[in-house]
């Protein structure tokens, strides 16, 4: 381990320059390109580390990526043929839109989320017995605790024949698209209006979003530009207030939506994924995993996570909104927890001073991404461009070495945990590397 010259505890006092949220800026609520920006250098972000983040995103099928700091654009990058006006789907990251509209409809007195769903859809909307069906409330739909069987052949099918009993409502958490999809019909029946015009009038238009709901089988998927996704993230970051216009006045509903909604899966609110909880569950499994959903990400982050790694991240404590659109990053997960976690490894390493101070305090250098599948980059101290590297397996055997490098190719190594010794002149660092 390297002997550091930092005073004990000094690194603990150095906070990232983007860690504290300021008064937010809001772009004009109309379609257009006018949006204030921040130079990343004013936040202390290193250009080479931003380039590393972009390279990682590009290598993992990203089409568009954007980071807001207190409402202003600090990072915005498009890849391939994707441009600012390109439209892409949000997949299940769009569930957060429906959650918000349900809250607005309740605030306006059209519905009560604690009322049975059959109040709005009528009896027989499932294949359950009347007594079983009567237990299901709108809130159960919002929290993925309807008790309807998610093991059916078509989880998107909303016909009563596809909605079958597996547990009493509230007794089982399972990520199930069909009960969620029917929330839009709940809003329609409760308000007496089609969902799309109600959504447009109450949410989309007031904050200047573009986009449309597109029917895909039994469900509707929201398509929009990357910037419109970021607009909604900014709204959520400001607790559903857009500049001086309050979109959702019911703060109790918003608090419930972005905090654990039940004890079965603390990592889930009202269609929002929640970081920093004691445990979490994931789609398609009943396993409860200990610890936070994304340990490298800020603990107070709440997210919309969609198929093929669509991302909407909101971090109120830092005033950050991060959005990503694209094709699958190859994680083979229904929601982008692993990919999102690695992105935050890059994000946390952007600050030139803080990342190095933290690394030196621990006598090791940060490796990004870590875990990795092919290559990992060594975040070297300022002014250092390469180092000598040795990799050792758990038995202490050297399995790889290289000179004058700043990244390591691990594709030929078996999956497992390795120790990486990095030598820079007379200084040595030892870091742990996980090969997936």
Buried (B, 14 or more C-beta within 10 A) or exposed (E): EBEBEEEEEEBEEBEBBBBEBEEBBBBEBEEEEEBEEBEBEEBBBBEBBBEBBBEBBBEBBBBBBBBBBBBBBBBBBBBEEBEEEBBBBBBBBBBBBBBBBBBBBBBBEBBBBEBBBBBBBEEEBBBBEEEBBBBBBBBBBBBBBBBBBBEBEEBBBBEBEBBBBBBBBBEBBBBBBBBBBBBBBBBBBBBEBEBBEBBBEBBBEBBBBBBBBEEEEBBBBBBBBBBBBBBBBBBBBBBBBBBEEBBBEBEEBBEBBBBBBBEBBBBBBBBBBBBBBEBBBBBEEEEBBEEBBBEBBBEBBBBBBBBBBBBBBBBBEBBBBBBBBBBBBBBEBBBBBBBBBBBBBBBBBBBBBBBBBBBBBBBBBBBBBBBBEEEBBBBBBEEBEBBBBBBBBEEEEEBBEBEEBBBBEBEEBEEEEBBBBBBBEEBBBBBEBBBE
